[in-house]
Amino acid sequence: RMGLWKAGFEGVQNRPLIGYGLTMGSLALHDNSGNHSAIKSNRSNGDRSVSRTTLHNGYMQSLLDIGILGAFFYISVFFIALWRLIKRDVNREYAAIFFGIVFLAISNLGENVVYGASVYNAILFWCLVTFCLQLPKSKKSLEASVN
């Protein structure tokens, strides 16, 4: 996987800001003959085999697919959800949700776990994030901000 990630980093250098397009980041890994390479490809968007090749790292995949700008927002979702959960769950009622988000965020380093809304683990992650983002401020934090 290290060689694949190295090729991914080289591909990011070709299109750093906006990437290759959603699910098309693997274009950076193929040459025109379909061989794995970090050479730019002229494959058409109609070639479905391109989107099947993954980098086995959700963060690297986001860099290639949506570039630095998109990856910034993608990764921000992970941090904002955890931050909200930690700050607003003062009674520690949602330990399982915390574990789920941390587990999926870490496993996203070694596989495309949080990639699209087409597999269970990605759907679970986005449901957990949505839950965290809607958590109201706790009574304790509200009282502290008033005093």
C-alpha positions in Angstrom: 0.0 0.0 0.0 2.9 2.3 0.6 3.7 2.3 -3.1 0.1 3.0 -3.9 0.0 5.9 -1.5 3.3 7.2 -3.0 1.8 7.2 -6.4 -1.3 8.9 -4.9 0.9 11.7 -3.5 2.5 12.1 -6.9 -0.9 12.3 -8.5 -2.0 15.0 -6.1 0.8 17.1 -7.3 -0.7 17.1 -10.8 -4.1 18.4 -9.7 -3.7 19.7 -6.1 -6.6 22.1 -5.6 -9.7 20.4 -7.1 -8.5 16.9 -7.8 -9.6 14.6 -10.6 -13.4 14.5 -9.8 -15.6 12.5 -7.5 -14.7 8.8 -7.7 -12.1 9.5 -10.4 -9.0 10.0 -8.3 -7.7 6.7 -9.5 -7.0 8.3 -12.9 -3.7 9.4 -11.2 -2.7 5.8 -10.9 -3.3 4.6 -14.4 -1.6 5.3 -17.7 -3.4 5.0 -21.0 -2.9 1.3 -21.2 -4.5 0.7 -17.8 -1.3 -0.1 -16.0 -0.9 1.3 -12.5 1.2 4.4 -12.8 1.3 7.9 -11.4 1.2 9.2 -15.0 -1.8 11.4 -16.0 -4.4 9.5 -17.9 -6.6 10.5 -20.9 -9.2 7.9 -20.0 -12.7 8.9 -20.6 -15.2 9.4 -17.8 -17.2 6.5 -19.3 -14.6 3.9 -18.2 -16.1 2.5 -15.1 -13.1 0.4 -14.2 -11.3 3.6 -13.2 -13.6 4.3 -10.3 -13.1 0.8 -8.9 -9.4 1.3 -8.2 -9.0 2.7 -4.7 -6.0 3.9 -2.7 -7.0 1.9 0.5 -6.9 5.2 2.4 -10.0 7.4 2.5 -8.1 10.5 3.2 -5.7 10.0 0.2 -8.7 9.1 -1.9 -10.4 12.4 -1.0 -7.2 14.3 -1.9 -7.2 12.8 -5.4 -10.9 12.9 -5.9 -11.7 16.4 -4.6 -8.3 18.0 -4.1 -6.9 19.9 -1.2 -9.9 22.2 -1.0 -12.5 19.4 -0.8 -10.3 17.2 1.4 -10.1 20.1 3.9 -13.8 20.1 4.3 -14.0 16.3 4.3 -11.5 16.0 7.1 -13.1 18.9 9.0 -16.3 16.9 9.3 -14.4 14.3 11.3 -12.9 16.9 13.7 -16.1 19.0 14.1 -18.2 15.9 14.9 -15.7 14.7 17.5 -15.3 18.1 19.0 -19.1 18.6 19.3 -19.5 15.2 20.9 -16.8 15.8 23.4 -17.9 19.3 24.3 -21.7 18.6 24.4 -21.8 15.1 25.9 -20.8 16.2 29.4 -22.6 13.2 31.0 -20.8 10.8 28.6 -24.0 9.2 27.5 -22.8 8.6 24.0 -19.7 6.5 24.4 -20.7 4.0 21.7 -21.2 6.9 19.2 -17.8 8.3 20.2 -16.2 4.8 19.7 -17.9 4.4 16.3 -16.6 7.8 15.0 -13.1 7.2 16.2 -13.0 3.7 14.9 -14.2 4.6 11.5 -11.9 7.7 11.3 -8.9 5.5 12.2 -9.9 2.6 9.9 -10.3 5.2 7.1 -6.5 5.4 7.1 -6.1 1.8 5.9 -9.1 1.4 3.7 -11.8 3.6 2.0 -14.2 3.2 4.9 -15.8 6.6 4.7 -16.0 7.1 1.0 -19.5 7.2 -0.3 -23.1 6.6 0.8 -23.2 3.2 -0.8 -21.8 0.9 1.9 -23.0 0.3 5.4 -19.9 1.6 7.2 -19.9 4.9 5.3 -23.7 5.3 6.0 -23.1 4.5 9.6 -20.4 7.2 9.8 -22.5 9.9 8.2 -25.4 9.0 10.5 -23.2 9.3 13.6 -21.7 12.6 12.3 -25.2 14.0 11.8 -26.2 12.9 15.3 -23.1 14.7 16.7 -23.7 17.9 14.8 -27.2 18.2 16.0 -26.4 17.7 19.7 -27.7 20.6 21.7 -25.6 22.3 24.3 -25.8 20.6 27.7 -27.6 22.3 30.6 -24.2 22.5 32.4 -22.5 24.4 29.5 -25.6 26.6 29.1 -25.5 27.5 32.8 -21.7 28.1 32.7 -22.1 30.5 29.7 -24.9 32.4 31.5 -22.9 32.9 34.7 
